[in-house]
């Protein structure tokens, strides 16, 4: 990117407001629009905005700040709507699927908040959403050290899960009381659709929340020494932003405004603005300086921030820290340290060895995750179930060392490898290309299947149809390989992972195992595509 807006060296802490969900999701309401929507259910005979004006008249003399006044108006309206909605539910005027009076009584559920959870439970992308920008946003989420959101919906989790990332999730103030890891964590501070009682919307809810909000600032401050903070989906006047910035400024050491501006970024939407209008803003009331970025070109901002690389992604760090904690702390409590690769007592010896200038290779982990010599079953399980516990280098070495006639899936490995970094000798590359030439095309695998005349001519369209034909296991496998292009992907995926692989593990018939391997390779090629030779 030619012109950089920021000089980030570390993964950001990202705050996400409703503006982001509204940007990408169909029919996503602002707070005002949400309250108006529910007002029509509870008080359709009264004009919603006349009611808001009546609240405004009561408080405008005592509250000077416009955002604080709006917050007061909306929370009081929410309290009124909740009381009216719950009363109408109790009197059976309003009915909610999945909720009855018994459950409300026993579980102390607010029907209003239960309904809000339903309202946000099925997010749908806008028809005209910019997919390239959305993909860049997904990558930004992947690079976030921590994500803190005031949104109830599950949009963020969905985008992370699409990338195979399962962050540690905290709802409400829960995570701020815990000694957390501090990597790849998602805090939903205003509640989550899975728990109606966690929803923050009314005056009473915010009073309880505000009494503990300082915990949020304290949690972030511990990470803020190195990590920048990015606000997206909020406006300059948003109460949540102002309150968080106020808490930060009251606790941060006094510093050059340029330094705080480098670490606190507020990204704001400006319609049709393709450039990034960047300026430093000093809020005298909050006593904090930050960088304001106005643009409609969010992709450029996402891509720039996502270019930060600390080596491991935040999620990888989370995984490793979880594993180390499990192995050393938890296993230590069980008295199982002798089964570990490195014990706490070993660490002292290692430290001493380092002081003596010795070169060491240290492995932290469970034996099943540390491979020195890969076996076929290890490789197949890691590959088919996408565990990614075997590095690309070790996987490629296993592929090359395997007998050339042995059919093993390898399309995904070849496509994802940077062979320049692997720096393989020409002799090894030649052997790999021989394997690709022999086993790299799905049509060649299909054509190698020999069946009787009747079943060669017949087209099977589902695995269920094959199984009802009562073939022998060997013939069943061959018929499936022959017709693999005809099957639903989900059906073949389920068959390979839930049935064929388990049978392969327990199989002692070498001829039958050969046919299982043929199936695994055909499955790989139809999912990941034919393999091109490595240049």
VEXLO-769098 format. One record per residue (C-alpha): residue number from 1; chain; x, y, z. Coordinates in steps of 0.5 Angstrom, whole numbers, plus 500, padded with zeros to 3 digits. Layout:
BEGIN
(NUM; "A"; (X; Y; Z)),
...
END
This chain:
BEGIN
(1; "A"; (500; 500; 500)),
(2; "A"; (503; 506; 498)),
(3; "A"; (501; 511; 503)),
(4; "A"; (500; 509; 510)),
(5; "A"; (495; 512; 515)),
(6; "A"; (498; 508; 521)),
(7; "A"; (505; 505; 524)),
(8; "A"; (502; 499; 527)),
(9; "A"; (507; 494; 530)),
(10; "A"; (503; 490; 534)),
(11; "A"; (496; 487; 533)),
(12; "A"; (490; 491; 535)),
(13; "A"; (485; 491; 540)),
(14; "A"; (478; 492; 536)),
(15; "A"; (472; 495; 539)),
(16; "A"; (466; 494; 534)),
(17; "A"; (459; 498; 535)),
(18; "A"; (453; 497; 531)),
(19; "A"; (455; 501; 525)),
(20; "A"; (459; 495; 523)),
(21; "A"; (453; 490; 523)),
(22; "A"; (449; 496; 520)),
(23; "A"; (454; 496; 514)),
(24; "A"; (454; 489; 512)),
(25; "A"; (447; 486; 515)),
(26; "A"; (440; 486; 512)),
(27; "A"; (435; 490; 516)),
(28; "A"; (440; 492; 522)),
(29; "A"; (437; 497; 526)),
(30; "A"; (440; 503; 530)),
(31; "A"; (438; 503; 537)),
(32; "A"; (433; 508; 536)),
(33; "A"; (430; 504; 530)),
(34; "A"; (430; 498; 535)),
(35; "A"; (426; 502; 540)),
(36; "A"; (421; 504; 535)),
(37; "A"; (420; 497; 532)),
(38; "A"; (418; 495; 539)),
(39; "A"; (414; 501; 541)),
(40; "A"; (409; 499; 535)),
(41; "A"; (408; 493; 538)),
(42; "A"; (407; 495; 545)),
(43; "A"; (404; 502; 544)),
(44; "A"; (402; 503; 537)),
(45; "A"; (396; 508; 539)),
(46; "A"; (402; 513; 542)),
(47; "A"; (407; 517; 537)),
(48; "A"; (414; 514; 539)),
(49; "A"; (417; 521; 538)),
(50; "A"; (412; 525; 542)),
(51; "A"; (414; 520; 547)),
(52; "A"; (421; 521; 546)),
(53; "A"; (420; 529; 546)),
(54; "A"; (417; 528; 553)),
(55; "A"; (423; 525; 556)),
(56; "A"; (427; 530; 553)),
(57; "A"; (423; 536; 556)),
(58; "A"; (424; 533; 563)),
(59; "A"; (432; 532; 562)),
(60; "A"; (435; 537; 557)),
(61; "A"; (436; 542; 563)),
(62; "A"; (440; 538; 567)),
(63; "A"; (444; 534; 562)),
(64; "A"; (448; 539; 557)),
(65; "A"; (452; 533; 553)),
(66; "A"; (448; 531; 547)),
(67; "A"; (450; 524; 547)),
(68; "A"; (449; 523; 555)),
(69; "A"; (442; 526; 553)),
(70; "A"; (440; 521; 548)),
(71; "A"; (443; 516; 552)),
(72; "A"; (438; 518; 558)),
(73; "A"; (432; 518; 553)),
(74; "A"; (433; 512; 550)),
(75; "A"; (434; 508; 556)),
(76; "A"; (428; 511; 559)),
(77; "A"; (424; 509; 553)),
(78; "A"; (427; 502; 553)),
(79; "A"; (425; 501; 561)),
(80; "A"; (418; 503; 559)),
(81; "A"; (418; 498; 553)),
(82; "A"; (420; 493; 557)),
(83; "A"; (415; 494; 562)),
(84; "A"; (409; 494; 557)),
(85; "A"; (412; 488; 553)),
(86; "A"; (413; 484; 559)),
(87; "A"; (406; 486; 561)),
(88; "A"; (403; 484; 554)),
(89; "A"; (406; 477; 554)),
(90; "A"; (404; 476; 561)),
(91; "A"; (396; 477; 559)),
(92; "A"; (397; 473; 553)),
(93; "A"; (397; 479; 548)),
(94; "A"; (404; 478; 545)),
(95; "A"; (406; 471; 544)),
(96; "A"; (414; 468; 543)),
(97; "A"; (416; 462; 540)),
(98; "A"; (420; 458; 545)),
(99; "A"; (418; 462; 551)),
(100; "A"; (412; 460; 556)),
(101; "A"; (410; 463; 563)),
(102; "A"; (413; 457; 566)),
(103; "A"; (419; 458; 564)),
(104; "A"; (419; 466; 565)),
(105; "A"; (417; 464; 572)),
(106; "A"; (422; 459; 573)),
(107; "A"; (428; 462; 570)),
(108; "A"; (427; 469; 571)),
(109; "A"; (427; 471; 564)),
(110; "A"; (425; 478; 561)),
(111; "A"; (420; 476; 555)),
(112; "A"; (422; 483; 552)),
(113; "A"; (430; 481; 552)),
(114; "A"; (428; 474; 550)),
(115; "A"; (425; 477; 544)),
(116; "A"; (431; 482; 542)),
(117; "A"; (435; 475; 542)),
(118; "A"; (430; 472; 537)),
(119; "A"; (431; 479; 533)),
(120; "A"; (438; 478; 532)),
(121; "A"; (439; 471; 532)),
(122; "A"; (439; 470; 524)),
(123; "A"; (444; 475; 521)),
(124; "A"; (443; 476; 513)),
(125; "A"; (448; 479; 509)),
(126; "A"; (446; 485; 505)),
(127; "A"; (445; 483; 497)),
(128; "A"; (449; 489; 495)),
(129; "A"; (455; 487; 500)),
(130; "A"; (462; 489; 498)),
(131; "A"; (465; 481; 499)),
(132; "A"; (472; 484; 498)),
(133; "A"; (471; 489; 503)),
(134; "A"; (468; 484; 508)),
(135; "A"; (473; 479; 507)),
(136; "A"; (478; 484; 509)),
(137; "A"; (474; 485; 515)),
(138; "A"; (475; 478; 516)),
(139; "A"; (482; 478; 516)),
(140; "A"; (482; 484; 521)),
(141; "A"; (478; 480; 526)),
(142; "A"; (483; 474; 525)),
(143; "A"; (489; 479; 527)),
(144; "A"; (485; 482; 533)),
(145; "A"; (489; 481; 539)),
(146; "A"; (482; 482; 543)),
(147; "A"; (475; 484; 540)),
(148; "A"; (470; 488; 545)),
(149; "A"; (463; 489; 542)),
(150; "A"; (457; 492; 544)),
(151; "A"; (453; 488; 539)),
(152; "A"; (448; 483; 541)),
(153; "A"; (449; 479; 535)),
(154; "A"; (453; 473; 533)),
(155; "A"; (456; 476; 526)),
(156; "A"; (463; 477; 529)),
(157; "A"; (463; 470; 532)),
(158; "A"; (461; 467; 525)),
(159; "A"; (466; 471; 521)),
(160; "A"; (471; 468; 525)),
(161; "A"; (469; 461; 525)),
(162; "A"; (469; 461; 518)),
(163; "A"; (476; 462; 518)),
(164; "A"; (477; 456; 523)),
(165; "A"; (478; 461; 529)),
(166; "A"; (474; 460; 536)),
(167; "A"; (476; 466; 540)),
(168; "A"; (475; 465; 548)),
(169; "A"; (468; 468; 549)),
(170; "A"; (466; 473; 555)),
(171; "A"; (459; 476; 556)),
(172; "A"; (458; 482; 560)),
(173; "A"; (463; 483; 565)),
(174; "A"; (465; 476; 566)),
(175; "A"; (472; 476; 563)),
(176; "A"; (474; 482; 566)),
(177; "A"; (474; 478; 573)),
(178; "A"; (478; 473; 571)),
(179; "A"; (486; 472; 570)),
(180; "A"; (485; 471; 562)),
(181; "A"; (490; 469; 557)),
(182; "A"; (489; 476; 553)),
(183; "A"; (490; 473; 546)),
(184; "A"; (484; 472; 541)),
(185; "A"; (479; 474; 546)),
(186; "A"; (472; 476; 544)),
(187; "A"; (468; 481; 550)),
(188; "A"; (461; 482; 548)),
(189; "A"; (460; 487; 554)),
(190; "A"; (453; 489; 552)),
(191; "A"; (450; 482; 552)),
(192; "A"; (449; 476; 547)),
(193; "A"; (443; 473; 544)),
(194; "A"; (444; 466; 547)),
(195; "A"; (443; 469; 554)),
(196; "A"; (437; 474; 555)),
(197; "A"; (439; 476; 562)),
(198; "A"; (446; 479; 559)),
(199; "A"; (442; 484; 555)),
(200; "A"; (444; 491; 557)),
(201; "A"; (439; 496; 554)),
(202; "A"; (434; 499; 560)),
(203; "A"; (436; 505; 565)),
(204; "A"; (437; 499; 570)),
(205; "A"; (441; 495; 566)),
(206; "A"; (446; 501; 564)),
(207; "A"; (446; 503; 572)),
(208; "A"; (449; 496; 573)),
(209; "A"; (454; 496; 567)),
(210; "A"; (457; 503; 569)),
(211; "A"; (458; 501; 576)),
(212; "A"; (463; 495; 573)),
(213; "A"; (465; 499; 567)),
(214; "A"; (472; 501; 570)),
(215; "A"; (474; 493; 569)),
(216; "A"; (474; 494; 562)),
(217; "A"; (479; 500; 562)),
(218; "A"; (483; 496; 567)),
(219; "A"; (483; 490; 562)),
(220; "A"; (485; 494; 556)),
(221; "A"; (490; 498; 559)),
(222; "A"; (494; 492; 561)),
(223; "A"; (494; 490; 554)),
(224; "A"; (495; 498; 551)),
(225; "A"; (502; 498; 553)),
(226; "A"; (504; 495; 546)),
(227; "A"; (497; 494; 542)),
(228; "A"; (493; 500; 539)),
(229; "A"; (486; 501; 540)),
(230; "A"; (481; 501; 534)),
(231; "A"; (474; 503; 534)),
(232; "A"; (470; 502; 528)),
(233; "A"; (462; 502; 528)),
(234; "A"; (462; 508; 533)),
(235; "A"; (461; 515; 532)),
(236; "A"; (465; 521; 535)),
(237; "A"; (459; 523; 539)),
(238; "A"; (457; 515; 541)),
(239; "A"; (457; 515; 549)),
(240; "A"; (460; 508; 549)),
(241; "A"; (466; 511; 546)),
(242; "A"; (466; 517; 550)),
(243; "A"; (466; 513; 556)),
(244; "A"; (471; 509; 555)),
(245; "A"; (476; 514; 552)),
(246; "A"; (474; 518; 559)),
(247; "A"; (476; 512; 563)),
(248; "A"; (483; 511; 559)),
(249; "A"; (485; 518; 560)),
(250; "A"; (484; 518; 567)),
(251; "A"; (488; 512; 568)),
(252; "A"; (494; 513; 563)),
(253; "A"; (500; 516; 564)),
(254; "A"; (501; 523; 562)),
(255; "A"; (504; 523; 555)),
(256; "A"; (505; 526; 548)),
(257; "A"; (499; 527; 545)),
(258; "A"; (502; 524; 539)),
(259; "A"; (503; 518; 542)),
(260; "A"; (496; 517; 545)),
(261; "A"; (494; 519; 538)),
(262; "A"; (498; 513; 535)),
(263; "A"; (495; 508; 539)),
(264; "A"; (487; 510; 539)),
(265; "A"; (484; 510; 532)),
(266; "A"; (477; 512; 531)),
(267; "A"; (474; 510; 524)),
(268; "A"; (468; 513; 522)),
(269; "A"; (464; 513; 516)),
(270; "A"; (464; 518; 510)),
(271; "A"; (459; 517; 505)),
(272; "A"; (463; 516; 498)),
(273; "A"; (469; 518; 501)),
(274; "A"; (475; 514; 497)),
(275; "A"; (480; 517; 501)),
(276; "A"; (482; 516; 508)),
(277; "A"; (481; 523; 511)),
(278; "A"; (486; 523; 517)),
(279; "A"; (487; 528; 523)),
(280; "A"; (489; 528; 530)),
(281; "A"; (483; 530; 535)),
(282; "A"; (484; 533; 542)),
(283; "A"; (478; 532; 546)),
(284; "A"; (479; 537; 552)),
(285; "A"; (473; 535; 556)),
(286; "A"; (476; 528; 556)),
(287; "A"; (483; 530; 556)),
(288; "A"; (485; 525; 551)),
(289; "A"; (488; 525; 544)),
(290; "A"; (486; 520; 538)),
(291; "A"; (486; 519; 531)),
(292; "A"; (480; 520; 527)),
(293; "A"; (479; 517; 520)),
(294; "A"; (473; 519; 516)),
(295; "A"; (472; 514; 509)),
(296; "A"; (468; 510; 506)),
(297; "A"; (474; 506; 503)),
(298; "A"; (474; 501; 509)),
(299; "A"; (478; 496; 505)),
(300; "A"; (484; 500; 505)),
(301; "A"; (484; 501; 512)),
(302; "A"; (482; 494; 514)),
(303; "A"; (488; 491; 509)),
(304; "A"; (493; 496; 512)),
(305; "A"; (492; 494; 519)),
(306; "A"; (492; 487; 517)),
(307; "A"; (498; 487; 514)),
(308; "A"; (501; 487; 521)),
(309; "A"; (505; 481; 523)),
(310; "A"; (508; 479; 530)),
(311; "A"; (509; 472; 527)),
(312; "A"; (504; 468; 530)),
(313; "A"; (497; 470; 529)),
(314; "A"; (493; 472; 536)),
(315; "A"; (489; 465; 535)),
(316; "A"; (495; 461; 535)),
(317; "A"; (498; 464; 541)),
(318; "A"; (492; 463; 544)),
(319; "A"; (492; 455; 542)),
(320; "A"; (499; 455; 544)),
(321; "A"; (498; 458; 551)),
(322; "A"; (492; 454; 552)),
(323; "A"; (496; 448; 551)),
(324; "A"; (502; 449; 555)),
(325; "A"; (497; 451; 561)),
(326; "A"; (494; 445; 560)),
(327; "A"; (500; 441; 560)),
(328; "A"; (504; 444; 565)),
(329; "A"; (499; 447; 570)),
(330; "A"; (494; 442; 570)),
(331; "A"; (498; 435; 569)),
(332; "A"; (502; 438; 574)),
(333; "A"; (496; 438; 579)),
(334; "A"; (495; 431; 577)),
(335; "A"; (502; 429; 578)),
(336; "A"; (503; 427; 571)),
(337; "A"; (509; 431; 570)),
(338; "A"; (513; 425; 568)),
(339; "A"; (509; 424; 562)),
(340; "A"; (511; 431; 559)),
(341; "A"; (516; 433; 554)),
(342; "A"; (518; 438; 559)),
(343; "A"; (517; 439; 566)),
(344; "A"; (518; 445; 571)),
(345; "A"; (524; 442; 573)),
(346; "A"; (527; 441; 566)),
(347; "A"; (526; 449; 565)),
(348; "A"; (531; 450; 570)),
(349; "A"; (536; 446; 567)),
(350; "A"; (535; 449; 560)),
(351; "A"; (536; 456; 563)),
(352; "A"; (542; 454; 566)),
(353; "A"; (544; 450; 559)),
(354; "A"; (543; 457; 555)),
(355; "A"; (547; 461; 560)),
(356; "A"; (553; 456; 559)),
(357; "A"; (552; 458; 551)),
(358; "A"; (549; 451; 549)),
(359; "A"; (545; 450; 543)),
(360; "A"; (538; 447; 545)),
(361; "A"; (532; 445; 541)),
(362; "A"; (526; 445; 546)),
(363; "A"; (519; 442; 545)),
(364; "A"; (513; 444; 549)),
(365; "A"; (507; 439; 548)),
(366; "A"; (504; 433; 549)),
(367; "A"; (507; 427; 545)),
(368; "A"; (502; 426; 540)),
(369; "A"; (503; 433; 537)),
(370; "A"; (510; 432; 537)),
(371; "A"; (512; 428; 530)),
(372; "A"; (519; 426; 529)),
(373; "A"; (517; 420; 524)),
(374; "A"; (510; 421; 521)),
(375; "A"; (506; 414; 520)),
(376; "A"; (501; 414; 515)),
(377; "A"; (495; 413; 520)),
(378; "A"; (498; 420; 523)),
(379; "A"; (498; 423; 517)),
(380; "A"; (491; 421; 514)),
(381; "A"; (488; 423; 521)),
(382; "A"; (491; 430; 521)),
(383; "A"; (490; 431; 513)),
(384; "A"; (482; 429; 513)),
(385; "A"; (480; 432; 519)),
(386; "A"; (484; 438; 518)),
(387; "A"; (487; 438; 525)),
(388; "A"; (493; 442; 522)),
(389; "A"; (498; 439; 527)),
(390; "A"; (503; 436; 522)),
(391; "A"; (507; 442; 519)),
(392; "A"; (507; 443; 512)),
(393; "A"; (515; 441; 511)),
(394; "A"; (514; 434; 515)),
(395; "A"; (508; 433; 511)),
(396; "A"; (512; 434; 504)),
(397; "A"; (517; 430; 507)),
(398; "A"; (513; 424; 509)),
(399; "A"; (509; 425; 502)),
(400; "A"; (516; 424; 498)),
(401; "A"; (519; 418; 502)),
(402; "A"; (513; 414; 501)),
(403; "A"; (513; 409; 496)),
(404; "A"; (511; 412; 489)),
(405; "A"; (505; 407; 488)),
(406; "A"; (502; 409; 495)),
(407; "A"; (496; 413; 494)),
(408; "A"; (495; 418; 499)),
(409; "A"; (491; 425; 499)),
(410; "A"; (496; 431; 498)),
(411; "A"; (493; 436; 494)),
(412; "A"; (491; 441; 499)),
(413; "A"; (499; 440; 502)),
(414; "A"; (502; 442; 495)),
(415; "A"; (497; 448; 494)),
(416; "A"; (499; 451; 501)),
(417; "A"; (506; 450; 501)),
(418; "A"; (511; 455; 499)),
(419; "A"; (516; 451; 496)),
(420; "A"; (522; 456; 496)),
(421; "A"; (522; 457; 503)),
(422; "A"; (522; 449; 504)),
(423; "A"; (528; 449; 499)),
(424; "A"; (528; 442; 497)),
(425; "A"; (533; 439; 493)),
(426; "A"; (532; 438; 486)),
(427; "A"; (532; 430; 487)),
(428; "A"; (527; 431; 492)),
(429; "A"; (522; 435; 487)),
(430; "A"; (523; 430; 482)),
(431; "A"; (520; 425; 486)),
(432; "A"; (515; 429; 488)),
(433; "A"; (513; 431; 481)),
(434; "A"; (513; 424; 479)),
(435; "A"; (508; 422; 485)),
(436; "A"; (504; 428; 482)),
(437; "A"; (504; 426; 475)),
(438; "A"; (502; 419; 477)),
(439; "A"; (496; 421; 483)),
(440; "A"; (495; 428; 481)),
(441; "A"; (489; 427; 477)),
(442; "A"; (482; 425; 479)),
(443; "A"; (480; 422; 472)),
(444; "A"; (486; 418; 472)),
(445; "A"; (484; 415; 479)),
(446; "A"; (476; 414; 477)),
(447; "A"; (479; 411; 470)),
(448; "A"; (483; 406; 474)),
(449; "A"; (477; 403; 477)),
(450; "A"; (475; 396; 474)),
(451; "A"; (468; 394; 475)),
(452; "A"; (463; 389; 472)),
(453; "A"; (460; 391; 466)),
(454; "A"; (453; 392; 469)),
(455; "A"; (456; 397; 475)),
(456; "A"; (461; 400; 470)),
(457; "A"; (455; 402; 466)),
(458; "A"; (450; 404; 472)),
(459; "A"; (451; 411; 475)),
(460; "A"; (450; 412; 482)),
(461; "A"; (447; 419; 485)),
(462; "A"; (448; 418; 492)),
(463; "A"; (452; 413; 497)),
(464; "A"; (445; 411; 500)),
(465; "A"; (444; 408; 493)),
(466; "A"; (451; 404; 493)),
(467; "A"; (450; 402; 500)),
(468; "A"; (443; 399; 499)),
(469; "A"; (446; 395; 493)),
(470; "A"; (449; 390; 498)),
(471; "A"; (456; 390; 495)),
(472; "A"; (462; 387; 499)),
(473; "A"; (466; 392; 502)),
(474; "A"; (471; 392; 497)),
(475; "A"; (466; 393; 491)),
(476; "A"; (462; 399; 495)),
(477; "A"; (469; 403; 495)),
(478; "A"; (470; 402; 488)),
(479; "A"; (463; 404; 486)),
(480; "A"; (464; 410; 490)),
(481; "A"; (470; 412; 487)),
(482; "A"; (468; 411; 480)),
(483; "A"; (461; 415; 482)),
(484; "A"; (465; 420; 486)),
(485; "A"; (463; 426; 482)),
(486; "A"; (456; 424; 482)),
(487; "A"; (455; 425; 490)),
(488; "A"; (453; 431; 494)),
(489; "A"; (459; 433; 497)),
(490; "A"; (457; 433; 504)),
(491; "A"; (455; 426; 503)),
(492; "A"; (462; 424; 501)),
(493; "A"; (465; 428; 507)),
(494; "A"; (461; 424; 512)),
(495; "A"; (462; 417; 509)),
(496; "A"; (470; 419; 509)),
(497; "A"; (470; 421; 516)),
(498; "A"; (465; 418; 520)),
(499; "A"; (465; 411; 516)),
(500; "A"; (471; 410; 512)),
(501; "A"; (477; 412; 516)),
(502; "A"; (474; 409; 522)),
(503; "A"; (474; 402; 518)),
(504; "A"; (481; 403; 515)),
(505; "A"; (484; 404; 522)),
(506; "A"; (481; 397; 524)),
(507; "A"; (482; 394; 517)),
(508; "A"; (488; 388; 517)),
(509; "A"; (486; 386; 509)),
(510; "A"; (492; 390; 505)),
(511; "A"; (488; 389; 499)),
(512; "A"; (482; 393; 502)),
(513; "A"; (486; 398; 505)),
(514; "A"; (489; 399; 498)),
(515; "A"; (482; 401; 496)),
(516; "A"; (480; 405; 502)),
(517; "A"; (487; 409; 500)),
(518; "A"; (484; 410; 493)),
(519; "A"; (478; 413; 496)),
(520; "A"; (481; 418; 500)),
(521; "A"; (485; 420; 494)),
(522; "A"; (479; 421; 490)),
(523; "A"; (476; 425; 496)),
(524; "A"; (482; 429; 496)),
(525; "A"; (482; 431; 489)),
(526; "A"; (474; 432; 488)),
(527; "A"; (475; 437; 494)),
(528; "A"; (481; 440; 493)),
(529; "A"; (482; 440; 486)),
(530; "A"; (487; 436; 481)),
(531; "A"; (495; 437; 483)),
(532; "A"; (500; 441; 479)),
(533; "A"; (507; 440; 478)),
(534; "A"; (512; 444; 483)),
(535; "A"; (516; 448; 479)),
END
